[in-house]
Amino acid sequence: MKKNSKMKKNVIRINESQLKNIVKNSVKRILKENGLIGPEGLDGVEKTNNFVDDVPFEDDEDEEFDAQSEIDYVCENFGDSEVKIEGVLDLWDGKYKVSTTCDDIRKAIYKCLGRDSEIMGPEDLRYEEATNTVILKAHHHDGTNEFILKPL
């Protein structure tokens, strides 16, 4: 028996509608994994192009940033209430608005960070004492997710 030196290539052909469905299902899976959508699925998620305006901050470049200390500070000052999370996920195919709740501020922060995101500096986790609001930017390989956390 003679071996065929040419290997057949499998080609999958999909139309635009099928591609959109694949992307939508991938986004849905990622949002569910991070607890950022509820039973309504993507019906409650709005695609968007922007969210939080950049606010200037003072950065002391001589100090080494300690994310855990910043998280502890926010948790001490925020209080014990449930938390409303509103945010924008910056994914490979666009930006998506999300909204959910969490039992407490520490859980909310870690929910926003997910598995693969990190806080890079003091500008990424800000506690606004006057409004008891937390602004969180979570950096990852596709971009930066932005969240506003408020007490319920």
C-alpha positions as CSV (number, residue, x, y, z in Angstrom):
1,M,0.0,0.0,0.0
2,K,1.4,3.3,-1.1
3,K,1.3,6.2,1.3
4,N,-0.2,9.4,0.0
5,S,2.4,12.1,0.3
6,K,-0.2,14.9,0.2
7,M,-2.2,15.3,3.3
8,K,-5.8,16.5,2.9
9,K,-6.5,19.8,4.7
10,N,-9.8,20.1,6.5
11,V,-11.4,23.4,5.8
12,I,-14.3,24.7,7.7
13,R,-16.4,27.3,6.0
14,I,-18.6,29.6,8.0
15,N,-20.7,32.5,7.1
16,E,-20.8,35.9,8.9
17,S,-23.8,35.0,11.0
18,Q,-22.1,31.8,12.2
19,L,-18.9,33.7,13.1
20,K,-20.9,36.2,15.1
21,N,-22.6,33.3,17.0
22,I,-19.2,31.8,17.8
23,V,-17.9,35.1,19.2
24,K,-21.1,35.7,21.1
25,N,-20.8,32.3,22.8
26,S,-17.2,32.9,23.6
27,V,-18.0,36.2,25.2
28,K,-20.9,34.7,27.1
29,R,-18.6,31.9,28.5
30,I,-16.0,34.3,29.7
31,L,-18.5,36.6,31.4
32,K,-20.2,33.6,33.1
33,E,-16.8,32.2,34.3
34,N,-16.1,35.6,36.0
35,G,-19.6,35.8,37.4
36,L,-20.3,39.1,35.6
37,I,-23.6,38.0,33.9
38,G,-26.6,36.5,35.4
39,P,-29.3,34.1,34.1
40,E,-30.4,36.6,31.5
41,G,-27.2,36.0,29.7
42,L,-26.0,38.5,27.1
43,D,-29.4,40.1,26.9
44,G,-28.4,42.1,29.9
45,V,-25.0,43.1,28.5
46,E,-24.7,46.1,26.2
47,K,-21.8,46.5,23.8
48,T,-20.2,49.9,24.2
49,N,-17.1,51.9,23.3
50,N,-16.3,53.7,26.5
51,F,-16.9,53.8,30.2
52,V,-14.8,55.7,32.8
53,D,-13.1,58.9,31.9
54,D,-9.5,59.0,33.0
55,V,-9.1,61.0,36.1
56,P,-5.7,62.6,36.9
57,F,-3.9,61.3,40.0
58,E,-0.7,62.0,41.8
59,D,1.8,59.1,41.7
60,D,4.8,58.8,44.0
61,E,7.2,57.0,41.7
62,D,9.7,56.4,44.6
63,E,7.2,54.1,46.4
64,E,6.8,50.5,45.4
65,F,3.2,49.6,44.7
66,D,1.6,46.9,46.8
67,A,-1.8,45.9,45.4
68,Q,-2.7,43.8,48.4
69,S,-2.3,46.8,50.7
70,E,-4.4,48.9,48.4
71,I,-7.2,46.3,48.4
72,D,-7.0,46.1,52.2
73,Y,-7.3,49.8,52.5
74,V,-10.3,49.9,50.3
75,C,-12.0,47.1,52.2
76,E,-11.4,48.8,55.6
77,N,-13.0,52.0,54.4
78,F,-15.8,50.8,52.2
79,G,-17.9,49.2,54.8
80,D,-19.8,45.9,55.1
81,S,-22.6,46.4,52.6
82,E,-23.4,44.4,49.5
83,V,-21.8,45.9,46.4
84,K,-23.2,46.9,43.0
85,I,-20.6,46.3,40.2
86,E,-20.9,48.1,36.9
87,G,-18.2,47.8,34.4
88,V,-16.9,47.5,30.9
89,L,-15.0,44.4,29.7
90,D,-12.4,45.2,27.1
91,L,-12.3,42.0,25.1
92,W,-10.7,41.0,21.8
93,D,-13.8,41.7,19.8
94,G,-15.0,44.9,21.5
95,K,-16.1,46.4,24.8
96,Y,-19.1,45.1,26.8
97,K,-21.0,46.6,29.7
98,V,-21.7,44.4,32.6
99,S,-23.6,44.8,35.8
100,T,-23.9,42.5,38.8
101,T,-23.8,42.4,42.6
102,C,-21.6,40.8,45.2
103,D,-21.8,40.1,49.0
104,D,-18.9,42.3,50.0
105,I,-16.2,44.7,48.6
106,R,-13.3,42.2,48.9
107,K,-15.2,39.5,46.9
108,A,-16.3,42.2,44.4
109,I,-12.7,43.3,43.8
110,Y,-11.5,39.8,43.2
111,K,-14.5,39.0,41.0
112,C,-13.6,42.0,38.9
113,L,-10.0,40.9,38.7
114,G,-10.9,37.4,37.6
115,R,-8.1,34.9,37.0
116,D,-5.9,36.7,34.6
117,S,-6.1,40.4,35.4
118,E,-4.0,42.6,37.7
119,I,-3.8,46.0,39.3
120,M,-0.7,47.7,38.0
121,G,-0.5,50.9,40.1
122,P,-2.4,53.2,42.5
123,E,-4.4,54.7,39.6
124,D,-6.0,51.3,39.0
125,L,-7.7,51.0,42.4
126,R,-9.1,54.3,43.7
127,Y,-11.4,54.7,46.7
128,E,-13.5,57.9,46.5
129,E,-14.4,58.6,50.1
130,A,-16.9,61.4,49.4
131,T,-19.2,59.0,47.4
132,N,-18.0,55.7,49.0
133,T,-17.2,54.5,45.5
134,V,-14.3,52.3,44.2
135,I,-13.0,52.7,40.7
136,L,-11.0,49.6,39.5
137,K,-9.0,49.0,36.3
138,A,-8.0,45.4,35.7
139,H,-5.3,44.9,33.1
140,H,-5.2,41.7,31.1
141,H,-3.8,40.4,27.7
142,D,-6.7,41.8,25.7
143,G,-7.0,45.2,27.3
144,T,-8.2,46.8,30.5
145,N,-11.6,46.1,32.2
146,E,-13.0,49.1,34.1
147,F,-15.4,48.9,37.0
148,I,-17.3,51.1,39.4
149,L,-18.2,49.5,42.7
150,K,-20.9,51.1,44.9
151,P,-22.7,50.0,48.1
152,L,-26.3,48.8,47.7
